[in-house]
Amino acid sequence: MSGLPSQQVDHAPQQAAQQDMEIADQNVKFFNYHEYSLDPDQTQQQQRQQQSTHNYSNDGSEEYKLIITHFPNVYNDKDENFRIVRIPRTNLYDYPNFSNIQPGFEDAAIKDPIDPENKIFKPVGTVNNQWFGISSISPLSLYLSQDEFESIMNEINLKLYNAFNAFNWKMITFNILDLISLGIIRTVLGLRFDENYLIDLENYADNLNKSFEIRNIPIKLISPRRSGYLSLDFLIPKPVSPYQDITNIEPVTEPVIEPVTEPVENFVQTNHLINSSPIPAM
């Protein structure tokens, strides 16, 4: 009995597609998904072109795009003097974890076409009377260096790992004991494994904000609990017009954050970039 002739399957397309996916995975670059671009207000576009020696359009006729890197203060909608810079989650883990790369420093960040190496926020134009730049650099860069920012984020991520990582041996032990006790540990005694770490995170945020105040840094870390751990927010002063007569702002070059285990009185006390109005209570 003769069988049907065998058909040869061409695996070349699947192999090529697999290779393309592997190459794409290797080339994936992290970016801040909070940011987006908008057209500037027409009046500010014209003013910028008249007062600037640089042309931020490709051929001199097209308008530049502003990159939205700060947002309204959702924690106090009546306060128009402060804005929010959002730090994205990395989404690489099963527990909250935030990027330790400052907005605008990521591999896939939008660069300033005139000065690609620039790491300081430069206001260029306005949208709804708010000043924005043409790169992914946020106003947070005016107050924190990348080293200090990374130190802060690593401390926060460690506390979130201890509180929410389901495969932490302490978490597993606590859940087993809670199961054996038929929930007495959690419901009757009111004990929770993650509670101490979350309280520790709240205390860290409070101490960090006190250190900012001592050093005259007019920003504030908002507890991630208030954003549902979906983003980590910094409260910053509203960016001002570059045409105002203000003191030039220089970047921070050295990390000054101290470990959270140190009392706030031992934090390094230095004068910083800008003296501003007091940070509103949250």
C-alpha angles and dihedrals in degrees: 000000000000118000128219115276111267117248119223113225116219106226094177096098092050092047091048091049091049091051091049090052092050091050090047091051090053091050097046110124128195119245137174105260091195094071127083138163132253138176114261124243109277095235092053091045090057093043092051093051091049098047102035125079089208125078111220095192127082099242103010094260105069120080119244121240122241118222112224105223102153131048143197118290099258090180091065113016092185093061112088097170096075135055136194127244110198123212111205129229115247095221091209095116140049091244133053112289125165131206114266090202114096115241109273095025095083122112092247095043118131109254129217104260091215098043111017092176093056114124099178127086112255118189111223109163144352139252114190089348093304120122119233137170133229096245137059091258109119129208087255086081088070091066109027132045119221090250094054092043091051091049091052094047094046090054092049093046091051091054091047090050092053092048102043110021104116093201095055107124090227090053091049092049092049093050092049092051090046090052093048091049090050091242096309092126093056105030104031103030092034093225121153126183095215096045097082093050092048091049087049089053091051090050090049091053091049093049092046092052090049089053090051089052093048090051094046093244104150098214135097134204113229114216109253087227088074092058094044089250089285093117138000112236133204120197110221136173115269109267113251133219115280088222093067119100098251135145114275113255119228125197123253108251103185132049113247102175115119126210115278090239090071118087116250091249089066095055114117109264114212137152110252142195110294136014107218141165116292118281109255118245114258 
